[in-house]
Amino acid sequence: MGFLRKVALTTLVFIVYSQLFPVQLSVANWQVALTGAVVLGLLNGLIKPILKVLSFPLTLLTLGLFLLVLNGFMLTMMTWFVDGIYFSGFGAQMLLALIISLVNTTLGEPND
């Protein structure tokens, strides 16, 4: 899936999720959501592969469930760089990470 398509889907998820569950996620405006999606995409492309390699034994031990924690941590790192996006806690980040993964999987481009 192209980077721009992932950014657009993630931006949409940020906006919709913050409207449905304002207690769990606060997004200042659509520009902040777009910036957060771009930063999250860059972090997923640059930092996440390194963390996946380092956490492989733990991922193997948990049968892949640790990847969800890793996705939640990517959202935490994104909030370090983007002002205007606030989560109520790590549980909300993990839930949003699961939703983003599901949306990108179902609405993404089919594999060749």
N, CA, C and O of each residue as an XYZ file, in Angstrom:
448
protein
N       0.852     -1.167      0.000
C       0.000      0.000      0.000
C       0.897      1.229      0.000
O       1.919      1.273      0.685
N       0.503      2.206     -0.767
C       1.287      3.415     -0.861
C       1.262      4.224      0.427
O       0.309      4.174      1.205
N       2.341      4.968      0.622
C       2.473      5.772      1.829
C       1.325      6.771      1.955
O       0.767      6.936      3.040
N       0.968      7.436      0.860
C      -0.097      8.440      0.918
C      -1.448      7.823      1.264
O      -2.251      8.430      1.973
N      -1.692      6.625      0.763
C      -2.955      5.945      1.075
C      -3.023      5.587      2.559
O      -4.068      5.747      3.190
N      -1.910      5.103      3.115
C      -1.872      4.787      4.540
C      -2.058      6.045      5.386
O      -2.765      6.027      6.393
N      -1.424      7.127      4.971
C      -1.548      8.389      5.707
C      -2.993      8.874      5.681
O      -3.515      9.330      6.698
N      -3.637      8.778      4.526
C      -5.029      9.218      4.413
C      -5.939      8.362      5.295
O      -6.805      8.895      5.989
N      -5.752      7.052      5.275
C      -6.585      6.176      6.109
C      -6.342      6.420      7.594
O      -7.287      6.444      8.382
N      -5.092      6.597      7.976
C      -4.768      6.846      9.381
C      -5.324      8.190      9.840
O      -5.816      8.305     10.962
N      -5.252      9.197      8.990
C      -5.840     10.502      9.318
C      -7.339     10.373      9.546
O      -7.882     10.930     10.500
N      -7.990      9.647      8.680
C      -9.429      9.422      8.814
C      -9.755      8.678     10.104
O     -10.725      9.014     10.785
N      -8.959      7.679     10.443
C      -9.176      6.933     11.691
C      -8.999      7.851     12.896
O      -9.801      7.804     13.828
N      -7.966      8.681     12.887
C      -7.763      9.630     13.993
C      -8.981     10.534     14.175
O      -9.452     10.730     15.295
N      -9.480     11.077     13.086
C     -10.597     12.022     13.163
C     -11.876     11.327     13.629
O     -12.565     11.820     14.521
N     -12.188     10.184     13.025
C     -13.424      9.476     13.380
C     -13.357      8.970     14.815
O     -14.324      9.108     15.564
N     -12.224      8.383     15.209
C     -12.091      7.848     16.565
C     -12.185      8.949     17.608
O     -12.785      8.756     18.666
N     -11.593     10.107     17.313
C     -11.656     11.210     18.290
C     -13.067     11.775     18.404
O     -13.436     12.304     19.452
N     -13.863     11.669     17.334
C     -15.255     12.120     17.402
C     -16.139     11.113     18.136
O     -17.046     11.504     18.871
N     -15.880      9.824     17.942
C     -16.681      8.792     18.595
C     -16.311      8.607     20.060
O     -17.185      8.368     20.893
N     -15.041      8.713     20.378
C     -14.552      8.501     21.743
C     -13.669      9.671     22.177
O     -12.451      9.521     22.273
N     -14.273     10.840     22.440
C     -13.463     12.020     22.776
C     -12.737     11.897     24.113
O     -11.774     12.623     24.358
N     -13.185     10.993     24.980
C     -12.504     10.820     26.258
C     -11.174     10.091     26.068
O     -10.214     10.350     26.794
N     -11.115      9.183     25.098
C      -9.910      8.387     24.884
C      -8.879      9.075     24.001
O      -7.677      8.899     24.199
N      -9.338      9.856     23.030
C      -8.422     10.503     22.084
C      -8.888     11.922     21.820
O     -10.057     12.171     21.523
N      -7.953     12.835     21.934
C      -8.235     14.231     21.630
C      -7.323     14.679     20.494
O      -6.098     14.606     20.596
N      -7.946     15.145     19.404
C      -7.201     15.653     18.255
C      -7.648     17.096     18.048
O      -8.843     17.369     17.934
N      -6.694     18.015     17.999
C      -7.016     19.438     17.926
C      -7.774     19.791     16.646
O      -8.789     20.485     16.714
N      -7.313     19.338     15.493
C      -7.976     19.618     14.217
C      -7.469     18.632     13.165
O      -6.638     17.773     13.460
N      -7.970     18.760     11.944
C      -7.602     17.796     10.912
C      -6.150     17.933     10.484
O      -5.537     16.955     10.055
N      -5.584     19.149     10.596
C      -4.184     19.328     10.235
C      -3.275     18.580     11.207
O      -2.265     17.999     10.812
N      -3.648     18.606     12.476
C      -2.874     17.869     13.482
C      -3.011     16.363     13.239
O      -2.039     15.621     13.382
N      -4.209     15.914     12.875
C      -4.413     14.496     12.569
C      -3.562     14.082     11.366
O      -2.979     12.999     11.362
N      -3.491     14.935     10.353
C      -2.673     14.647      9.178
C      -1.194     14.606      9.536
O      -0.467     13.719      9.089
N      -0.748     15.562     10.339
C       0.644     15.585     10.782
C       0.969     14.333     11.595
O       2.029     13.730     11.423
N       0.054     13.949     12.478
C       0.255     12.738     13.271
C       0.338     11.503     12.407
O       1.150     10.616     12.675
N      -0.481     11.423     11.377
C      -0.460     10.269     10.480
C       0.855     10.206      9.708
O       1.404      9.121      9.514
N       1.365     11.349      9.268
C       2.646     11.382      8.546
C       3.782     10.956      9.479
O       4.627     10.143      9.105
N       3.797     11.504     10.685
C       4.844     11.143     11.646
C       4.760      9.664     12.000
O       5.785      8.990     12.094
N       3.546      9.154     12.198
C       3.374      7.733     12.502
C       3.868      6.867     11.345
O       4.502      5.835     11.566
N       3.581      7.283     10.125
C       4.075      6.548      8.959
C       5.591      6.537      8.881
O       6.192      5.515      8.552
N       6.207      7.664      9.180
C       7.672      7.726      9.166
C       8.272      6.871     10.267
O       9.264      6.177     10.043
N       7.680      6.914     11.457
C       8.162      6.081     12.556
C       8.007      4.599     12.234
O       8.891      3.794     12.526
N       6.866      4.245     11.625
C       6.643      2.847     11.258
C       7.622      2.387     10.183
O       7.977      1.209     10.131
N       8.053      3.290      9.339
C       8.996      2.933      8.288
C      10.447      2.919      8.732
O      11.247      2.146      8.204
N      10.799      3.766      9.697
C      12.197      3.906     10.092
C      12.550      3.190     11.397
O      13.572      2.508     11.469
N      11.725      3.335     12.414
C      12.045      2.830     13.748
C      11.459      1.448     14.006
O      12.100      0.608     14.638
N      10.250      1.210     13.524
C       9.561     -0.043     13.837
C      10.302     -1.290     13.357
O      10.319     -2.282     14.086
N      10.918     -1.296     12.167
C      11.658     -2.504     11.775
C      12.789     -2.862     12.739
O      13.043     -4.039     12.994
N      13.452     -1.868     13.261
C      14.535     -2.109     14.223
C      13.961     -2.693     15.511
O      14.515     -3.645     16.063
N      12.854     -2.126     15.993
C      12.230     -2.626     17.212
C      11.662     -4.030     17.025
O      11.668     -4.832     17.959
N      11.171     -4.331     15.821
C      10.667     -5.680     15.551
C      11.786     -6.714     15.641
O      11.587     -7.802     16.182
N      12.947     -6.380     15.119
C      14.076     -7.308     15.188
C      14.521     -7.490     16.638
O      14.780     -8.610     17.077
N      14.607     -6.387     17.377
C      15.054     -6.471     18.768
C      14.066     -7.212     19.659
O      14.466     -7.863     20.624
N      12.772     -7.115     19.339
C      11.755     -7.749     20.185
C      11.284     -9.087     19.642
O      10.268     -9.609     20.102
N      11.998     -9.656     18.673
C      11.568    -10.915     18.068
C      11.383    -12.046     19.082
O      10.386    -12.764     18.996
N      12.298    -12.238     20.041
C      12.064    -13.328     21.001
C      10.774    -13.149     21.806
O      10.053    -14.116     22.054
N      10.490    -11.925     22.205
C       9.260    -11.666     22.954
C       8.030    -11.830     22.067
O       6.994    -12.314     22.524
N       8.139    -11.435     20.819
C       7.043    -11.621     19.872
C       6.785    -13.102     19.642
O       5.633    -13.532     19.575
N       7.835    -13.871     19.523
C       7.696    -15.310     19.338
C       7.089    -15.961     20.579
O       6.250    -16.855     20.467
N       7.507    -15.517     21.746
C       7.003    -16.067     23.004
C       5.511    -15.790     23.193
O       4.786    -16.622     23.739
N       5.057    -14.623     22.740
C       3.640    -14.247     22.891
C       2.818    -14.570     21.651
O       1.676    -14.128     21.530
N       3.391    -15.336     20.731
C       2.707    -15.744     19.506
C       2.235    -14.551     18.670
O       1.173    -14.600     18.049
N       3.021    -13.500     18.661
C       2.745    -12.338     17.827
C       1.957    -11.233     18.491
O       1.815    -10.154     17.917
N       1.441    -11.470     19.687
C       0.634    -10.435     20.336
C       1.457     -9.227     20.774
O       0.912     -8.138     20.956
N       2.754     -9.412     20.943
C       3.586     -8.281     21.329
C       3.649     -7.230     20.230
O       3.957     -6.071     20.510
N       3.365     -7.603     18.993
C       3.352     -6.618     17.909
C       2.285     -5.551     18.142
O       2.455     -4.404     17.728
N       1.184     -5.923     18.803
C       0.156     -4.941     19.150
C       0.702     -3.928     20.160
O       0.427     -2.732     20.060
N       1.464     -4.410     21.118
C       2.104     -3.506     22.085
C       3.096     -2.595     21.368
O       3.202     -1.410     21.684
N       3.812     -3.148     20.413
C       4.759     -2.356     19.633
C       4.034     -1.267     18.842
O       4.519     -0.139     18.752
N       2.883     -1.598     18.272
C       2.091     -0.589     17.555
C       1.605      0.498     18.507
O       1.599      1.674     18.145
N       1.199      0.125     19.716
C       0.806      1.116     20.714
C       1.965      2.018     21.094
O       1.785      3.218     21.301
N       3.157      1.439     21.185
C       4.343      2.240     21.492
C       4.666      3.208     20.355
O       5.139      4.316     20.607
N       4.417      2.808     19.118
C       4.618      3.716     17.978
C       3.688      4.927     18.105
O       4.084      6.048     17.788
N       2.455      4.703     18.567
C       1.538      5.825     18.783
C       2.040      6.718     19.917
O       1.897      7.940     19.855
N       2.627      6.112     20.951
C       3.206      6.900     22.040
C       4.339      7.778     21.512
O       4.421      8.961     21.843
N       5.211      7.192     20.691
C       6.310      7.969     20.124
C       5.794      9.088     19.227
O       6.376     10.172     19.183
N       4.701      8.825     18.512
C       4.126      9.850     17.647
C       3.667     11.054     18.475
O       3.830     12.197     18.047
N       3.099     10.805     19.646
C       2.632     11.921     20.475
C       3.796     12.735     21.043
O       3.599     13.883     21.439
N       5.001     12.167     21.091
C       6.167     12.924     21.527
C       6.523     14.012     20.527
O       7.056     15.056     20.903
N       6.228     13.770     19.249
C       6.618     14.697     18.190
C       5.491     15.610     17.724
O       5.751     16.642     17.104
N       4.231     15.243     18.015
C       3.090     15.997     17.505
C       2.289     16.547     18.684
O       1.738     15.787     19.481
N       2.233     17.856     18.784
C       1.388     18.484     19.796
C      -0.034     18.569     19.266
O      -0.244     18.859     18.088
N      -1.006     18.318     20.125
C      -2.400     18.409     19.717
C      -3.102     17.073     19.658
O      -4.312     17.028     19.440
N      -2.372     15.971     19.847
C      -2.977     14.643     19.931
C      -2.669     14.095     21.316
O      -1.509     13.962     21.706
N      -3.744     13.777     22.060
C      -3.591     13.296     23.426
C      -4.434     12.046     23.638
O      -5.600     11.998     23.246
N      -3.836     11.035     24.262
C      -4.531      9.805     24.606
C      -4.815      9.786     26.095
O      -4.078     10.382     26.880
N      -5.896      9.094     26.489
C      -6.216      8.992     27.904
C      -5.323      7.983     28.613
O      -5.150      8.057     29.829
N      -4.761      7.047     27.872
C      -3.888      6.051     28.479
C      -3.365      5.085     27.436
O      -3.692      5.181     26.253
N      -2.538      4.143     27.902
C      -1.926      3.199     26.976
C      -2.959      2.226     26.425
O      -2.799      1.737     25.307
N      -4.003      1.936     27.172
C      -5.067      1.064     26.679
C      -5.769      1.671     25.471
O      -6.092      0.967     24.514
N      -6.001      2.972     25.519
C      -6.610      3.658     24.381
C      -5.682      3.625     23.173
O      -6.142      3.504     22.038
N      -4.392      3.730     23.409
C      -3.424      3.658     22.310
C      -3.403      2.270     21.695
O      -3.310      2.129     20.475
N      -3.489      1.242     22.533
C      -3.482     -0.126     22.019
C      -4.745     -0.396     21.200
O      -4.680     -1.044     20.155
N      -5.897      0.103     21.672
C      -7.146     -0.077     20.934
C      -7.080      0.644     19.593
O      -7.492      0.094     18.572
N      -6.569      1.860     19.590
C      -6.445      2.600     18.339
C      -5.440      1.932     17.398
O      -5.646      1.927     16.184
N      -4.363      1.370     17.938
C      -3.400      0.651     17.103
C      -4.061     -0.550     16.435
O      -3.802     -0.834     15.266
N      -4.905     -1.247     17.168
C      -5.632     -2.380     16.594
C      -6.579     -1.920     15.496
O      -6.670     -2.560     14.448
N      -7.280     -0.821     15.725
C      -8.220     -0.296     14.730
C      -7.483      0.164     13.475
O      -7.928     -0.109     12.361
N      -6.363      0.858     13.648
C      -5.584      1.307     12.491
C      -5.091      0.111     11.687
O      -5.132      0.128     10.457
N      -4.627     -0.923     12.373
C      -4.165     -2.131     11.676
C      -5.291     -2.781     10.892
O      -5.102     -3.190      9.746
N      -6.467     -2.876     11.508
C      -7.606     -3.486     10.831
C      -8.049     -2.667      9.618
O      -8.351     -3.225      8.563
N      -8.086     -1.354      9.773
C      -8.505     -0.490      8.664
C      -7.504     -0.573      7.514
O      -7.901     -0.685      6.354
N      -6.216     -0.520      7.828
C      -5.208     -0.605      6.765
C      -5.231     -1.965      6.082
O      -4.953     -2.062      4.886
N      -5.558     -3.010      6.826
C      -5.612     -4.347      6.230
C      -6.832     -4.502      5.344
O      -6.726     -5.034      4.239
N      -7.998     -4.045      5.808
C      -9.226     -4.255      5.050
C      -9.409     -3.267      3.907
O      -9.913     -3.645      2.849
N      -9.014     -2.022      4.091
C      -9.221     -1.012      3.056
C      -7.980     -0.743      2.214
O      -8.017      0.074      1.294
N      -6.911     -1.407      2.517
C      -5.669     -1.204      1.772
C      -5.735     -1.858      0.407
O      -6.682     -2.570      0.072
N      -4.704     -1.593     -0.362
C      -4.630     -2.172     -1.706
C      -4.382     -3.668     -1.608
O      -3.645     -4.114     -0.728
N      -4.982     -4.444     -2.490
C      -4.742     -5.901     -2.464
C      -3.309     -6.225     -2.870
O      -2.686     -5.510     -3.656
N      -2.811     -7.316     -2.315
C      -1.444     -7.744     -2.653
C      -1.400     -8.297     -4.065
O      -2.364     -8.902     -4.533
N      -0.291     -8.093     -4.736
C      -0.120     -8.593     -6.105
C       0.216    -10.063     -6.112
O       0.394    -10.651     -7.179
